[in-house]
Amino acid sequence: MTDVRDPATPTAPTRARAGAVAMVLVGQFSVQFGAAAATGLFDRVGPIGAVSLRLAFAALALLVVCRPRLRGRSRRDWTLVVGFGVALAGMNTLIYEAIARIPLGAAVTIEVLGPLVLSVVASRRASSWLWAALALAGVALLGRGGLAGLTVTGALFALGAATMWAAYILASQRAGGRFDRLDGLALAMTVGAVLTLPLGVVAGGSAMVDPVVLGWGAAVALLSSLVPYSLELLALRRLPTAAFSVLMSLAPAVAATAGFVVLGQELTPVSALAIGMVVVASIGAVRQSRPTSRR
């Protein structure tokens, strides 16, 4: 008897996952080059001013495009939105404070510890510990002189951003399951903007309404918030948490590239080795990860 199968059946999930991986990678390049561009705002409005402009423009655009429904939401929905917004505001504020003090590649290499730890917790494979150990060794090598300009304060801000990044991943995945389209992201971005805008106004003063600053902030919002967060939220609907988390581990390589191209930050051989260890660890974890649970 001939075994007749629908050729689309086995390839459809594979194509969906490949598309989700592409979304994450495009989002990574967008957010890291956006972060490099945002450093130009630090002298004018400070890191918190840059964050508040970024989140405010992103929230405004998402509210106009998505027009999320407000009525009929449960208390659980609003709790998730607030938590998601706090994670967004905290992650962005802390990483901007970090890259104001240490090179972009170093900051993001430390920040990626958040997704890496999350990937180990979410994965059920023992080998994930080996890949996580390799990535941690890379970060340790970076801290032992792999990149010039590494300071304790900057590293602590980056570690705080790592914690908030892990929280963002979990909140984003849950928002994708409870809200239609990008409604959850639009509401959470609004919460993040409300939390950071008063601080940004205090830090930036009258420069916050300068037309050049406003235009710059809108461009950073597009690169660093609208494009990457939208793509990541959509990708989380097709990828398990573990696979998504380790894909985000490619961020150090992308950030180092952005720092070199946009900011002229030097990459030493030791820093390149350290970042390469993190990237190899992420690739190994992605190859061995399998969806253990679905939304």
N, C-alpha and C positions, 0 to 999 in steps of 0.2 A: 504494500500500500504506500502510495507516494505521500510524503510529508509536505503539506502545503502550508506555508506560513506567510503572514502579511509582512512584507519587507520593511514596512514603515514602523512596525511595532518595536523591534529591538533598537532601532536607530533614533527614534523620537526622544527617549529620555537622554540618550547620549548627546544629541544635538542641543537639547535644552540645557544640559549641564555645560556644554562647550560655550553656548551663548552667554550663560551666567558668568563663566570664567572671564570671557571677553569683557563683559560689563565691569567686572571688578578691576581688571587691568586698566581699562580706559579711565575709570574713576580714579585709580591710583595716580596715573600721570597727570590728570587734571588737578587733583587736590595738592600734589607736591609742587607742581609749577605755580599753582595759585599761591601756595604758602611762600614760595620764593618771591613772588611779586608783592605779597603783602608786607614784606620787610621794608619796602620803600615807604610805607605809611607810619612806621614806628617812630621816626623822628618828628612827625607832624602831630600824631594823635596818640602815640603810645600803643603797645600791644593790645590793651583792653579796648582802646578806641577802634583799632582795626577789626577786632573781633566783633564788636557791637555793630559796626557798619556792615560787615559781612553778613551777620545773622539777620539784621534788619532788612537789608535788600533781598536776601534770599526768602525770608518769611513773606515779605510783601508780594514778591513774584509768585510764590506758591499759593498764597491765598487768592490772588487774582485768577490764576490758571485753574486751580483745583476747586475753589469755592467749597470747602469742606462743610459737611452737614454738622450743625451744632446741637440741634434738638434731638432728643431721643437717645442720647449717649448715656451709658450706665456709669456708675461711680467707678467701676473698674476701668472703663475706657479712659476717663479723665485722670485717674491715678497713673495709668500707663503713659498718657500724654505728658503729664507733668514730669514723671521720671525720665522719659525720653528727652524732654527739653532740658532738664538739669544735666543729663549726660552730655548733650550737645554743647551746652554752654561751658561746662567744666572742661571737657576734652579740648575744645578750641582755645579757651582762655589759657589753659596750662601749657599747651604746646606752643602757643605764640609767645608766652613768657619765656619758654625754654629757648626758642630759636632767636629770641632777642639777646640771649646770653652765650649760646654755644652754636656751632655750625649746624646747619639743617640736617645733614646726614647723620650726625651724632645724636641729635635730638630724636629723630624718628627711629633710629636703631634702638635706643632705649625705650621709646614709646611702644615699640612693637612687642615688648615683653607682655603687654596686656593680652593681645590676641593669642600669643603663643601659650601662655598659661591657660587661657580659655580652651585652646585646642586640645591640650593635654587632658583637661578635666572632661571635655565633651567626648573625646574619642575613647573607644573601648579597646584599642589596640595597644599592647605593651610597647611596641616599637615606637609609639609616639613620644615616649619618654626619652628615647635615644636622640630623636630629632630635636626635641626641646633642649636637651643637654648640649647638643652641638650649637644651637642658636645662643644659648646662655653663655657658652664659651666664647663665641664671637663677640657678644656684648662685653664680656669681661676683658677680652683683648683690647677692645676699643677703649675701655676705661683705663687701661694701663699704658696710655700714651699713643694709641692708634690714631688719634686725631687731635691736632693742636687746638687749644682754646677751650678744652673741656673744663667746666667749673662745677663745684659741688652744688651751687644754687641752681644752675641750669639743669644739671642731672636730676635734682629733686623735682623740679617742675616737670621734666620729661617723665619721671616715674609716676607722678600724679596723673599726667595725661594718659599713661599706660592703663591705669586703673579705670579711668573714665572711658577709655576706648573699649575695654572689655564690656563695660556696662552699656555703652552705645550699641555694640553688636547684639547683645541680648534684647535690648529694648527695641531696636530696629526690626529684628526678626519677629517679635511679638506684635509690633504695630502692623507689620505686613500681613499678619494673620487675622487681625481684628478690624482693620480699616480697609475700605475700598481704595483702589488707585493709590495716590500719594497723600491721602487725607491725613493720615497719622503723622507723616513727616511735616506737612504744612502746619498742623497745630503745634507739634513739638518745636518746630523752628520758631514759631511765634512766641512760645514760652521762653525759649532761649534768648530771643531778642529782647523781650521784656526784662529778663534778668540782667542782661549785660548792658543795655543801652544807657541806663542812668550812670553806671560806672564809666562808660565810654565818654559821656558828655562831660563828666567831672574831669577826666584825664585829658581829653582833647580840647575842651573849651570851644572857643569860636572857630577853631580850625575844622571842627566837625561839620560845619555848613559851608566850607569852602568848595566851590564847584569842582575844582581839580580833585580834591580829596573825595568828594561824593562820587565822582566818576570812577576814580580808582577803586573805591570801596565796592561799587557795583560790579566792576570787572572781577575783583577778587571773589565776590559772592557767587558769580557765575562759575568761575573755575573751581573754587574750593568748597562750595556748598551745593548749589543747584545741580550741577552735572554729576559729581561723585555720589552724593547722598541718594539722589534719585536712582542712579544705576545700582548702587549697593542694596537699596531696599528691594528693588525688583529682583536682583540676583539672589537675595536671601530667601525668596519664595521658591527657588529652584535648587539651592544648595543647602546641605546640612551645616550646622554651626561650625563643626570641626573643620570641614573643607574650606569654608569661607574665612575662618580665622587664620589658617595657615597661608591662604592666598594673600591675606593682608600683610604677611611677613615679607613680601617682596617690596614693601614700602621703603626700607632703608636704601636699597639700590636705586630706586626711583628718586628718592630724596637727595641722595648723594649726587646723582646726575643733574638734578635741578639746581642744587647748590653750586656745582661746578660750572654749568652752562650759564645760569642767570646771575649768580652772585660772585663767581670767580673763586669759590672756596676750594682750597687745594686738597687733593686726595693723595695721602701718603701710601706707600706699599702696605704698611701694617693696617691702615684703615680699610684699604681695599680688601685685604685678606679677611678682616673682621666682618665686614659687610657681606663678603662672599660666603662666609660660613653661615650667616643667618639666611641668606638666599638659598643655599644648598639644603639647609635644614627644612625650609619651607617647601621646596620642590619635593624632597623625599617624603614629607608628611602628606602632601597633596596626592602623590602617586599611591600611597598606601591607604589613604582615607576612603571610606565607603559610607554612603548614607545609612546611618544607623537608626534614624528616626525622621519622620516627615511631619510637616505641619498638617 
